[in-house]
Amino acid sequence: MTQYEWRDAAVVAAHGSYDMQSVKPLAEALNTAARNHRKVILDASGISFADSALLNLLILTHQSTTLRVAAPARQLRRLLELTGMDAVLDVRPTVEDAAA
């Protein structure tokens, strides 16, 4: 996982699988980003698997800051669609678009 600033936003680039056992480092990164920036972008292009633990984290982060999910990989995009979270979260095709 990498973190950097893009324009006025914090970008957290996540990689790999996220479930109840592995979501904690991402949660810490998103929480830190939310405390320090008004806009947080999750670069989700490297997420290969996600379940309800990641969905819960996205909801909590969305409630505390302006969260944009950028470039979700196919599995995450499908999960967001099936749960209706694609209508709640601000999902963008690229990090550049999310930062705009």
C-alpha positions as a Python dict, from the first residue, in 0.01 Angstrom:
ca = {
    (1, 'M'): (0, 0, 0),
    (2, 'T'): (128, 344, -89),
    (3, 'Q'): (14, 689, 13),
    (4, 'Y'): (75, 1024, -152),
    (5, 'E'): (-87, 1361, -212),
    (6, 'W'): (-247, 1461, -540),
    (7, 'R'): (-361, 1820, -566),
    (8, 'D'): (-559, 1877, -245),
    (9, 'A'): (-634, 1509, -178),
    (10, 'A'): (-470, 1219, -1),
    (11, 'V'): (-438, 913, -223),
    (12, 'V'): (-416, 566, -72),
    (13, 'A'): (-324, 302, -330),
    (14, 'A'): (-430, -42, -209),
    (15, 'H'): (-303, -373, -344),
    (16, 'G'): (-408, -732, -281),
    (17, 'S'): (-695, -891, -92),
    (18, 'Y'): (-900, -727, 181),
    (19, 'D'): (-1110, -920, 429),
    (20, 'M'): (-1158, -919, 805),
    (21, 'Q'): (-806, -1056, 857),
    (22, 'S'): (-622, -811, 631),
    (23, 'V'): (-818, -483, 627),
    (24, 'K'): (-660, -323, 936),
    (25, 'P'): (-354, -160, 768),
    (26, 'L'): (-581, -10, 501),
    (27, 'A'): (-820, 114, 769),
    (28, 'E'): (-533, 285, 948),
    (29, 'A'): (-412, 447, 625),
    (30, 'L'): (-760, 574, 534),
    (31, 'N'): (-822, 702, 886),
    (32, 'T'): (-494, 893, 886),
    (33, 'A'): (-570, 1036, 543),
    (34, 'A'): (-921, 1140, 654),
    (35, 'R'): (-783, 1318, 960),
    (36, 'N'): (-539, 1520, 750),
    (37, 'H'): (-731, 1588, 427),
    (38, 'R'): (-1080, 1692, 330),
    (39, 'K'): (-1072, 1461, 27),
    (40, 'V'): (-944, 1102, 28),
    (41, 'I'): (-901, 893, -285),
    (42, 'L'): (-873, 516, -265),
    (43, 'D'): (-686, 394, -570),
    (44, 'A'): (-858, 55, -588),
    (45, 'S'): (-703, -62, -915),
    (46, 'G'): (-476, -307, -732),
    (47, 'I'): (-742, -469, -515),
    (48, 'S'): (-779, -830, -627),
    (49, 'F'): (-1040, -938, -368),
    (50, 'A'): (-1271, -756, -127),
    (51, 'D'): (-1556, -860, 98),
    (52, 'S'): (-1788, -696, 349),
    (53, 'A'): (-1495, -588, 569),
    (54, 'L'): (-1375, -355, 296),
    (55, 'L'): (-1730, -238, 224),
    (56, 'N'): (-1775, -150, 591),
    (57, 'L'): (-1445, 40, 589),
    (58, 'L'): (-1550, 235, 280),
    (59, 'I'): (-1882, 330, 441),
    (60, 'L'): (-1712, 447, 762),
    (61, 'T'): (-1455, 648, 566),
    (62, 'H'): (-1729, 797, 348),
    (63, 'Q'): (-1908, 915, 663),
    (64, 'S'): (-1599, 1095, 795),
    (65, 'T'): (-1461, 1263, 482),
    (66, 'T'): (-1510, 1309, 109),
    (67, 'L'): (-1413, 965, -20),
    (68, 'R'): (-1366, 880, -384),
    (69, 'V'): (-1298, 527, -502),
    (70, 'A'): (-1084, 534, -814),
    (71, 'A'): (-1043, 265, -1078),
    (72, 'P'): (-1190, -30, -888),
    (73, 'A'): (-1084, -365, -1029),
    (74, 'R'): (-1356, -589, -1172),
    (75, 'Q'): (-1428, -789, -854),
    (76, 'L'): (-1461, -480, -636),
    (77, 'R'): (-1670, -300, -898),
    (78, 'R'): (-1906, -598, -908),
    (79, 'L'): (-1929, -608, -528),
    (80, 'L'): (-2015, -237, -520),
    (81, 'E'): (-2284, -291, -784),
    (82, 'L'): (-2439, -596, -614),
    (83, 'T'): (-2463, -419, -279),
    (84, 'G'): (-2583, -88, -422),
    (85, 'M'): (-2278, 90, -283),
    (86, 'D'): (-2190, 219, -630),
    (87, 'A'): (-2488, 454, -587),
    (88, 'V'): (-2369, 570, -242),
    (89, 'L'): (-1994, 601, -294),
    (90, 'D'): (-1831, 834, -543),
    (91, 'V'): (-1668, 588, -785),
    (92, 'R'): (-1445, 734, -1057),
    (93, 'P'): (-1265, 566, -1349),
    (94, 'T'): (-918, 707, -1267),
    (95, 'V'): (-724, 872, -985),
    (96, 'E'): (-692, 1182, -1202),
    (97, 'D'): (-1070, 1201, -1241),
    (98, 'A'): (-1120, 1144, -869),
    (99, 'A'): (-884, 1430, -786),
    (100, 'A'): (-1065, 1674, -1015),
}
